[in-house]
């Protein structure tokens, strides 16, 4: 992943996606360059978490203007750590939804996170894009597999040509969970030391993508832990729950 500066914002992306899918636009937002005061400093994009609503509005406007998307062209879910997935063809907010799928060019799908993983799946052949909010509960409940059920059944994608991208999220060294929460995850995603259970949620996402048929070389990761990277990332765990939220945004654009 590489970072660029635009209008005072620090934005992340993947140069390699231009080779695999030149029409796919994908942007990770850091926490820098916004209007929010501590502890939400400064590009907090999340509402209803204690930040000044006007600061959030200004942050969103600055971000969308910087990347060239009008607000009405952005679809989001009101995320609840579940597995509900909506197919969308217009901007707006889908209540109780942690996954979005679209075939509409120019419609941006935004996922909000602060430790959970934003996971995007794109089929260059069928021109269909999925955006998923993958936290512990949604992962265990099968949101990635459910997304592929829709992508296969409705859109008939070929997993061999599909691309999957995971944005920044909490790493396996930082993410301690209870024994009950660890139960049900594959052994290779859990490390237990001195009674502490550590969950490698990114590894779990990768295993689910491989199980669905995505080629290993077509799975990309930001390689950035939200908890370890206080200068770039908000982290719910690190900051005791009082922190901001990032967006990761993807859209199908015109082919070059």
MINU-797254 format. One record per residue: residue in three letters; x, y, z of N, C-alpha, C in turn. Coordinates in steps of 0.001 Angstrom, whole numbers, padded with zeros to 6 digits. Layout:
> code, nX, nY, nZ, caX, caY, caZ, cX, cY, cZ
> ala, X, Y, Z, X, Y, Z, X, Y, Z
...
//
This chain:
> code, nX, nY, nZ, caX, caY, caZ, cX, cY, cZ
> unk, 000833, -001185, 000000, 000000, 000000, 000000, 000874, 001244, 000000
> unk, 000447, 002283, -000704, 001180, 003536, -000712, 000256, 004669, -000258
> unk, 000875, 005729, 000285, 000118, 006880, 000784, 000381, 008086, -000089
> unk, -000663, 008891, -000294, -000532, 010151, -001017, -001149, 011264, -000173
> unk, -000710, 012492, -000415, -001252, 013661, 000273, -002137, 014429, -000701
> unk, -003353, 014776, -000246, -004252, 015566, -001088, -005106, 016459, -000200
> unk, -005021, 017769, -000426, -005798, 018741, 000350, -005605, 018571, 001852
> unk, -004394, 018215, 002248, -004094, 018019, 003656, -004497, 016667, 004204
> unk, -005069, 015814, 003377, -005470, 014471, 003792, -004404, 013463, 003389
> unk, -004255, 012428, 004192, -003346, 011340, 003869, -004192, 010140, 003471
> unk, -004096, 009747, 002190, -004962, 008723, 001617, -004128, 007558, 001118
> unk, -004617, 006348, 001351, -003902, 005142, 000965, -004538, 004452, -000225
> unk, -003703, 003709, -000966, -004197, 002956, -002113, -003206, 001882, -002521
> unk, -003541, 001155, -003594, -002715, 000065, -004111, -002391, 000324, -005570
> unk, -001123, 000510, -005887, -000722, 000698, -007281, -001000, -000556, -008103
> unk, -000894, -001731, -007471, -001056, -002989, -008212, -002470, -003206, -008719
> unk, -003455, -002543, -008115, -004828, -002722, -008583, -005007, -002168, -009986
> unk, -004161, -001209, -010380, -004239, -000658, -011723, -003930, -001689, -012792
> unk, -003168, -002693, -012434, -002860, -003780, -013369, -003993, -004803, -013371
> unk, -004479, -005148, -012203, -005516, -006172, -012087, -006891, -005667, -012517
> unk, -007193, -004417, -012159, -008527, -003860, -012440, -008402, -002347, -012558
> unk, -008002, -001846, -013717, -007751, -000408, -013856, -008975, 000464, -013630
> unk, -010171, -000113, -013743, -011389, 000673, -013555, -011826, 000772, -012091
> unk, -011146, 000060, -011196, -011541, 000060, -009789, -010801, 001153, -009027
> unk, -011558, 002055, -008415, -010977, 003088, -007552, -011163, 002659, -006104
> unk, -010082, 002726, -005318, -010163, 002313, -003925, -009268, 003213, -003085
> unk, -009836, 003780, -002011, -009112, 004746, -001177, -009295, 004395, 000294
> unk, -008178, 004340, 001035, -008197, 004240, 002488, -007953, 005622, 003074
> unk, -008695, 005985, 004095, -008518, 007282, 004752, -007743, 007106, 006046
> unk, -006747, 007937, 006259, -006094, 007987, 007563, -006892, 008919, 008473
> unk, -006416, 009134, 009670, -007099, 010014, 010616, -006678, 011477, 010452
> unk, -005747, 011774, 009550, -005130, 013099, 009473, -005871, 014036, 008526
> unk, -005836, 015333, 008863, -006273, 016365, 007935, -007678, 016879, 008114
> unk, -008347, 016511, 009216, -009733, 016909, 009402, -009920, 018027, 010405
> unk, -011158, 018168, 010902, -011559, 019281, 011753, -011905, 018873, 013188
> unk, -011905, 017591, 013497, -012331, 017127, 014818, -011261, 017353, 015871
> unk, -011715, 017639, 017093, -010831, 017834, 018234, -010562, 016492, 018917
> unk, -009493, 016421, 019724, -009231, 015190, 020489, -010440, 014804, 021335
> unk, -010688, 013497, 021517, -009896, 012361, 021059, -010262, 011884, 019648
> unk, -011033, 012688, 018917, -011478, 012293, 017584, -010609, 012910, 016489
> unk, -009482, 013447, 016885, -008627, 014167, 015945, -008030, 013230, 014886
> unk, -008134, 013643, 013589, -008889, 014834, 013243, -009887, 014554, 012115
> unk, -009621, 013550, 011296, -010563, 013229, 010211, -011514, 012116, 010663
> unk, -012273, 012389, 011720, -013276, 011424, 012154, -014477, 011502, 011230
> unk, -014895, 010358, 010691, -016016, 010302, 009759, -017236, 009609, 010356
> unk, -017164, 009280, 011643, -018257, 008560, 012292, -019186, 009481, 013062
> unk, -020482, 009252, 012913, -021508, 009997, 013648, -021925, 009228, 014896
> unk, -022514, 009946, 015860, -023119, 009302, 017017, -022146, 008677, 017979
> unk, -020897, 009155, 017999, -019893, 008574, 018891, -019322, 009623, 019838
> unk, -019929, 010818, 019876, -019503, 011844, 020808, -018783, 013022, 020192
> unk, -018483, 012952, 018902, -017818, 014059, 018226, -018829, 015143, 017862
> unk, -018336, 016353, 017613, -019159, 017467, 017164, -019740, 017142, 015782
> unk, -021055, 017089, 015626, -021652, 016745, 014332, -021210, 017661, 013195
> unk, -020969, 018935, 013484, -020521, 019851, 012441, -019111, 019502, 011971
> unk, -018258, 019083, 012888, -016912, 018652, 012505, -016982, 017418, 011610
> unk, -017867, 016483, 011947, -018026, 015279, 011125, -018521, 015653, 009729
> unk, -019481, 016567, 009669, -020007, 017000, 008364, -018894, 017626, 007523
> unk, -018085, 018475, 008140, -016980, 019104, 007421, -015938, 018074, 006988
> unk, -015661, 017111, 007851, -014703, 016055, 007502, -015174, 015266, 006285
> unk, -016441, 014876, 006294, -016972, 014108, 005168, -016950, 014931, 003891
> unk, -017334, 016184, 003989, -017351, 017042, 002805, -015942, 017210, 002231
> unk, -014964, 017412, 003118, -013585, 017573, 002656, -013075, 016310, 001979
> unk, -013344, 015168, 002598, -012897, 013901, 002012, -013512, 013681, 000639
> unk, -014841, 013790, 000540, -015516, 013481, -000719, -015128, 014469, -001812
> unk, -014949, 015725, -001451, -014485, 016701, -002434, -013072, 016361, -002911
> unk, -012227, 015889, -001998, -010839, 015581, -002342, -010728, 014388, -003287
> unk, -011642, 013435, -003177, -011556, 012240, -004029, -012575, 012256, -005167
> unk, -013349, 013347, -005266, -014199, 013537, -006435, -015518, 012801, -006427
> unk, -016094, 012560, -005244, -017406, 011920, -005159, -018397, 012860, -004476
> unk, -019496, 013218, -005150, -020534, 013988, -004459, -021212, 013122, -003405
> unk, -021709, 013719, -002324, -022313, 012928, -001241, -023416, 011983, -001708
> unk, -024203, 012397, -002696, -025321, 011562, -003150, -024866, 010319, -003910
> unk, -023568, 010240, -004228, -023061, 009072, -004958, -022412, 008058, -004025
> unk, -022586, 008218, -002712, -021951, 007326, -001736, -023013, 006498, -001016
> unk, -022863, 005182, -001046, -023746, 004265, -000317, -023009, 003741, 000909
> unk, -023714, 003725, 002050, -023127, 003237, 003295, -024137, 002360, 004018
> unk, -023635, 001562, 004927, -024507, 000791, 005798, -024450, 001333, 007213
> unk, -025567, 001311, 007909, -025537, 001562, 009349, -025128, 000240, 009993
> unk, -023847, 000096, 010271, -023243, -001188, 010588, -023582, -001655, 012005
> unk, -023860, -002955, 012131, -024288, -003520, 013418, -023519, -004799, 013768
> unk, -022388, -005046, 013085, -021586, -006256, 013308, -022390, -007517, 012988
> unk, -023180, -007438, 011934, -023978, -008576, 011508, -023562, -009078, 010139
> unk, -024515, -009721, 009434, -024209, -010312, 008123, -025187, -009863, 007037
> unk, -025992, -008859, 007340, -026938, -008407, 006325, -026192, -007699, 005195
> unk, -026516, -008065, 003954, -025879, -007505, 002767, -026969, -006994, 001831
> unk, -026833, -005750, 001397, -027810, -005132, 000505, -027179, -004901, -000866
> unk, -027961, -005140, -001921, -027558, -004751, -003266, -028091, -003353, -003528
> unk, -027214, -002439, -003944, -027588, -001029, -004070, -027259, -000511, -005465
> unk, -028058, 000461, -005918, -027751, 001149, -007172, -027868, 002660, -007038
> unk, -027920, 003143, -005799, -027949, 004577, -005541, -027319, 004848, -004187
> unk, -026935, 006112, -003968, -026335, 006490, -002706, -027348, 006527, -001582
> unk, -026848, 006586, -000345, -027724, 006641, 000813, -027276, 005685, 001891
> unk, -028068, 005626, 002957, -027742, 004828, 004135, -028684, 003638, 004235
> unk, -028115, 002434, 004340, -028892, 001204, 004503, -028838, 000805, 005975
> unk, -029975, 000765, 006622, -030018, 000518, 008056, -029693, -000938, 008376
> unk, -028928, -001154, 009451, -028639, -002507, 009921, -027900, -003366, 008922
> unk, -027003, -002766, 008175, -026345, -003442, 007051, -024831, -003378, 007188
> unk, -024172, -004523, 007017, -022711, -004578, 007098, -022056, -004947, 005772
> unk, -022849, -005092, 004726, -022291, -005395, 003415, -023108, -004753, 002313
> unk, -022410, -004302, 001264, -023053, -003670, 000116, -022493, -004279, -001155
> unk, -023363, -004441, -002166, -022948, -004958, -003467, -023542, -004058, -004542
> unk, -022742, -003738, -005560, -023260, -002922, -006655, -022625, -003320, -007983
> unk, -023346, -003034, -009051, -022801, -003129, -010406, -022822, -001755, -011076
> unk, -023247, -000752, -010343, -023396, 000579, -010929, -022063, 001326, -010938
> unk, -021651, 001767, -012092, -020429, 002550, -012218, -020617, 003906, -011552
> unk, -019579, 004359, -010865, -019613, 005663, -010248, -020282, 005714, -008895
> unk, -020848, 004609, -008444, -021442, 004560, -007105, -020380, 004090, -006124
> unk, -020069, 004934, -005156, -019035, 004618, -004177, -019633, 003868, -002997
> unk, -018962, 002800, -002573, -019357, 002031, -001391, -018367, 002346, -000277
> unk, -018877, 002779, 000876, -018024, 003196, 001994, -018223, 002272, 003188
> unk, -017117, 001823, 003767, -017127, 001007, 004980, -016424, 001784, 006086
> unk, -017060, 001841, 007265, -016545, 002579, 008414, -015903, 001597, 009402
> unk, -014675, 001919, 009846, -013976, 001006, 010757, -013114, 001765, 011761
> unk, -012751, 001054, 012837, -011760, 001547, 013799, -011116, 000367, 014506
> unk, -010893, -000717, 013838, -010215, -001966, 014211, -010712, -003121, 013350
> unk, -012024, -003147, 013064, -012553, -004166, 012156, -011934, -003973, 010767
> unk, -012097, -004974, 009912, -011492, -004910, 008586, -012516, -004517, 007524
> unk, -012159, -003526, 006690, -012942, -003280, 005488, -012442, -004226, 004396
> unk, -013324, -005043, 003860, -012942, -006029, 002850, -013749, -005758, 001577
> unk, -013040, -005645, 000461, -013674, -005371, -000824, -013380, -006515, -001784
> unk, -014406, -006940, -002503, -014279, -008024, -003476, -014763, -007476, -004817
> unk, -013962, -007652, -005856, -014332, -007112, -007168, -014115, -008155, -008244
> unk, -015101, -008284, -009140, -014990, -009161, -010305, -014768, -008302, -011550
> unk, -013559, -008314, -012111, -013310, -007521, -013315, -014085, -008017, -014532
> unk, -014441, -009302, -014543, -015163, -009843, -015692, -016644, -009489, -015646
> unk, -017240, -009576, -014461, -018671, -009294, -014335, -018951, -007861, -013890
> unk, -017894, -007118, -013550, -018029, -005712, -013122, -019007, -005581, -011957
> unk, -018734, -006340, -010894, -019543, -006279, -009676, -018610, -006094, -008486
> unk, -019030, -005230, -007556, -018202, -004849, -006414, -018951, -005106, -005115
> unk, -018275, -005723, -004158, -018829, -005932, -002820, -017948, -005239, -001799
> unk, -018565, -004632, -000795, -017857, -003969, 000298, -018394, -004516, 001611
> unk, -017500, -005007, 002472, -017916, -005683, 003698, -017237, -005083, 004920
> unk, -018002, -004965, 006002, -017481, -004602, 007313, -017308, -005910, 008082
> unk, -016044, -006294, 008319, -015761, -007612, 008905, -015142, -007434, 010287
> unk, -015967, -007541, 011308, -015511, -007598, 012682, -015581, -009031, 013184
> unk, -015285, -009218, 014460, -015255, -010568, 015015, -016588, -011280, 014857
> unk, -017673, -010627, 015224, -018977, -011288, 015185, -019434, -011558, 013760
> unk, -019278, -010580, 012879, -019669, -010785, 011491, -018833, -011838, 010814
> unk, -017534, -011860, 011146, -016645, -012875, 010572, -017087, -014274, 010981
> unk, -017313, -014452, 012273, -017704, -015770, 012764, -019057, -016200, 012204
> unk, -019951, -015237, 011998, -021283, -015543, 011471, -021282, -015777, 009963
> unk, -020139, -015494, 009289, -020008, -015887, 007890, -020320, -014818, 006868
> unk, -020037, -013545, 007157, -020396, -012498, 006200, -019638, -012630, 004877
> unk, -018389, -013092, 004914, -017640, -013230, 003662, -018241, -014342, 002803
> unk, -018536, -015483, 003409, -019173, -016565, 002667, -020537, -016172, 002135
> unk, -021287, -015408, 002920, -022603, -014955, 002468, -022477, -014041, 001255
> unk, -021472, -013166, 001281, -021252, -012285, 000130, -020959, -013086, -001123
> unk, -020134, -014114, -000994, -019827, -014933, -002173, -021044, -015718, -002650
> unk, -021922, -016098, -001726, -023159, -016747, -002153, -023963, -015861, -003085
> unk, -024004, -014566, -002781, -024708, -013609, -003643, -023921, -013374, -004930
> unk, -022612, -013219, -004812, -021786, -012953, -005988, -021819, -014117, -006976
> unk, -021829, -015347, -006456, -021945, -016520, -007316, -023366, -016662, -007864
> unk, -024325, -016668, -006945, -025694, -017020, -007310, -026393, -015995, -008172
> unk, -026155, -014715, -007897, -026853, -013659, -008624, -026020, -013094, -009766
> unk, -024728, -012921, -009518, -023894, -012233, -010508, -022964, -013167, -011278
> unk, -022914, -014441, -010872, -022175, -015477, -011598, -020699, -015116, -011799
> unk, -020073, -014597, -010735, -018681, -014203, -010872, -017784, -015435, -010957
> unk, -016616, -015249, -011542, -015589, -016274, -011597, -014574, -015965, -010497
> unk, -014515, -016766, -009433, -013592, -016455, -008334, -012134, -016452, -008762
> unk, -011812, -017150, -009839, -010423, -017227, -010302, -009912, -015860, -010738
> unk, -010806, -015023, -011246, -010395, -013685, -011686, -010753, -012604, -010672
> unk, -011419, -012969, -009580, -011831, -011973, -008588, -010625, -011427, -007826
> unk, -010777, -010185, -007366, -009756, -009497, -006579, -010351, -009195, -005204
> unk, -009580, -009387, -004156, -010041, -009067, -002805, -009003, -008184, -002121
> unk, -009476, -007157, -001433, -008594, -006207, -000773, -009076, -005984, 000653
> unk, -008171, -006116, 001620, -008473, -005819, 003019, -007715, -004564, 003431
> unk, -008423, -003614, 003991, -007803, -002378, 004453, -007192, -002534, 005824
> unk, -006791, -001434, 006449, -006202, -001492, 007790, -007178, -002061, 008820
> unk, -006643, -002827, 009758, -007426, -003402, 010849, -006488, -003846, 011957
> unk, -007043, -004295, 013053, -006216, -004672, 014199, -005495, -005993, 013935
> unk, -004234, -006052, 014325, -003433, -007246, 014037, -003606, -008312, 015114
> unk, -003100, -009499, 014810, -003244, -010627, 015721, -002474, -010484, 017015
> unk, -001442, -009651, 017040, -000708, -009420, 018282, -001470, -008507, 019229
> unk, -002266, -007601, 018676, -002968, -006600, 019487, -004381, -007016, 019892
> unk, -004951, -007992, 019205, -006372, -008292, 019381, -006564, -009470, 020329
> unk, -006729, -009175, 021617, -007014, -010223, 022594, -008519, -010386, 022743
> unk, -008976, -011635, 022824, -010395, -011948, 022940, -010583, -012986, 024042
> unk, -011820, -013146, 024481, -012126, -014148, 025498, -012081, -015545, 024887
> unk, -012033, -016550, 025752, -012071, -017924, 025263, -013349, -018215, 024501
> unk, -014470, -017650, 024966, -015734, -017854, 024263, -015722, -017234, 022893
> unk, -015124, -016025, 022775, -015043, -015375, 021471, -014078, -016099, 020547
> unk, -013032, -016688, 021114, -012062, -017418, 020291, -012646, -018720, 019752
> unk, -013571, -019322, 020503, -014160, -020598, 020083, -014883, -020429, 018753
> unk, -014678, -021375, 017876, -015339, -021334, 016578, -014464, -020794, 015463
> unk, -013369, -020124, 015820, -012421, -019679, 014806, -011410, -020792, 014543
> unk, -010880, -020898, 013332, -009896, -021939, 013021, -008671, -021817, 013919
> unk, -008068, -022940, 014280, -006908, -022910, 015184, -005774, -022037, 014672
> unk, -005601, -021981, 013364, -004491, -021200, 012813, -004703, -019694, 012916
> unk, -005881, -019276, 013377, -006132, -017847, 013556, -006095, -017436, 015032
> unk, -005878, -018391, 015930, -005856, -018115, 017372, -004497, -018494, 017947
> unk, -003914, -017602, 018737, -002690, -017899, 019464, -002959, -017672, 020950
> unk, -002700, -018681, 021753, -002960, -018597, 023192, -001642, -018633, 023947
> unk, -001386, -017590, 024747, -000176, -017485, 025540, -000527, -016930, 026908
> unk, -000107, -017630, 027950, -000336, -017177, 029332, -001810, -016873, 029588
> unk, -002665, -017703, 029026, -004101, -017560, 029236, -004777, -016517, 028373
> unk, -004013, -015787, 027556, -004594, -014764, 026678, -004776, -015336, 025276
> unk, -005942, -015086, 024708, -006248, -015558, 023355, -006141, -014378, 022392
> unk, -005326, -014536, 021360, -005147, -013486, 020362, -005705, -013969, 019028
> unk, -006579, -013138, 018450, -007257, -013495, 017208, -006635, -012747, 016043
> unk, -006211, -013492, 015036, -005709, -012913, 013788, -006877, -012831, 012810
> unk, -007601, -011715, 012892, -008804, -011556, 012085, -008478, -011420, 010602
> unk, -007345, -010808, 010280, -006949, -010704, 008875, -006678, -012082, 008293
> unk, -006006, -012932, 009043, -005750, -014296, 008569, -007064, -015031, 008328
> unk, -008036, -014826, 009226, -009334, -015460, 009028, -009970, -014975, 007724
> unk, -009918, -013686, 007471, -010483, -013154, 006220, -009808, -013799, 005011
> unk, -008493, -013919, 005062, -007760, -014530, 003955, -008175, -015980, 003741
> unk, -008353, -016725, 004832, -008785, -018121, 004714, -010173, -018216, 004093
> unk, -011078, -017321, 004478, -012421, -017320, 003904, -012388, -016989, 002411
> unk, -011536, -016072, 002025, -011422, -015701, 000610, -010838, -016851, -000209
> unk, -009823, -017508, 000340, -009244, -018667, -000347, -010268, -019783, -000471
> unk, -011034, -020015, 000582, -012073, -021057, 000556, -013119, -020765, -000510
> unk, -013364, -019485, -000756, -014350, -019097, -001764, -013808, -019212, -003178
> unk, -012492, -019434, -003317, -011918, -019647, -004644, -011080, -018514, -005180
> unk, -010858, -017462, -004374, -010010, -016360, -004818, -008555, -016823, -004794
> unk, -007823, -016520, -005842, -006412, -016899, -005890, -005607, -016110, -004857
> unk, -004635, -016778, -004260, -003828, -016137, -003225, -003173, -014860, -003740
> unk, -002693, -014880, -004984, -002008, -013701, -005517, -002965, -012549, -005801
> unk, -004273, -012803, -005774, -005263, -011748, -005990, -005852, -011222, -004680
> unk, -005275, -011638, -003553, -005699, -011122, -002251, -004662, -010117, -001780
> unk, -005089, -008876, -001588, -004196, -007794, -001191, -004574, -007315, 000204
> unk, -003576, -006906, 000967, -003811, -006385, 002314, -003023, -005103, 002516
> unk, -003618, -004168, 003257, -002923, -002921, 003555, -001698, -003157, 004417
> unk, -001693, -004232, 005203, -000546, -004528, 006056, -000334, -003503, 007151
> unk, -001419, -002888, 007605, -001316, -001827, 008610, -002252, -002141, 009762
> unk, -001695, -002218, 010976, -002498, -002464, 012171, -003017, -001147, 012722
> unk, -004315, -001042, 012905, -004907, 000189, 013437, -004437, 000464, 014861
> unk, -004270, -000579, 015659, -003854, -000397, 017049, -002394, 000034, 017162
> unk, -001547, -000474, 016288, -000118, -000142, 016328, 000182, 001239, 015754
> unk, -000717, 001774, 014937, -000408, 002969, 014134, -001227, 004159, 014605
> unk, -000893, 004689, 015782, -001675, 005766, 016374, -001626, 007048, 015558
> unk, -000551, 007273, 014812, -000438, 008493, 014015, -001333, 008459, 012788
> unk, -001643, 007264, 012293, -002429, 007128, 011072, -003851, 006652, 011309
> unk, -004075, 005910, 012386, -005329, 005168, 012519, -006021, 005382, 013861
> unk, -007340, 005397, 013821, -008151, 005256, 015017, -008164, 003785, 015414
> unk, -008291, 003513, 016706, -008384, 002135, 017186, -009313, 002086, 018393
> unk, -010400, 001395, 018264, -011376, 001267, 019349, -010734, 000588, 020560
> unk, -009974, -000469, 020313, -009333, -001198, 021407, -008259, -000353, 022092
> unk, -007371, 000205, 021321, -006264, 000977, 021882, -006745, 002186, 022674
> unk, -007799, 002851, 022164, -008260, 004115, 022739, -009436, 003957, 023687
> unk, -009687, 002744, 024133, -010712, 002515, 025139, -012118, 002845, 024694
> unk, -012374, 002745, 023394, -013723, 002939, 022869, -014059, 004371, 022498
> unk, -013248, 005340, 022947, -013537, 006744, 022639, -012567, 007225, 021571
> unk, -012989, 007077, 020335, -012101, 007380, 019208, -012943, 007572, 017959
> unk, -012281, 007969, 016870, -012991, 008235, 015620, -013135, 007004, 014750
> unk, -013626, 007238, 013547, -013828, 006170, 012566, -013253, 006598, 011213
> unk, -012640, 005632, 010518, -012185, 005871, 009145, -013264, 005405, 008162
> unk, -013138, 005844, 006933, -013865, 005223, 005828, -012855, 004627, 004861
> unk, -013222, 003504, 004290, -012554, 002986, 003107, -013612, 002964, 002009
> unk, -013257, 003506, 000847, -014235, 003744, -000220, -013753, 003105, -001506
> unk, -014667, 002442, -002204, -014341, 001863, -003516, -015497, 002113, -004473
> unk, -015136, 002218, -005748, -016150, 002438, -006775, -015642, 001882, -008104
> unk, -016579, 001438, -008930, -016261, 001024, -010295, -016311, 002271, -011169
> unk, -015207, 002600, -011785, -015158, 003760, -012659, -015117, 003352, -014114
> unk, -015027, 004310, -015002, -014898, 003975, -016428, -013559, 003330, -016710
> unk, -013523, 002412, -017637, -012258, 001798, -018024, -011388, 002828, -018716
> unk, -010083, 002811, -018458, -009195, 003792, -019093, -009039, 003522, -020575
//
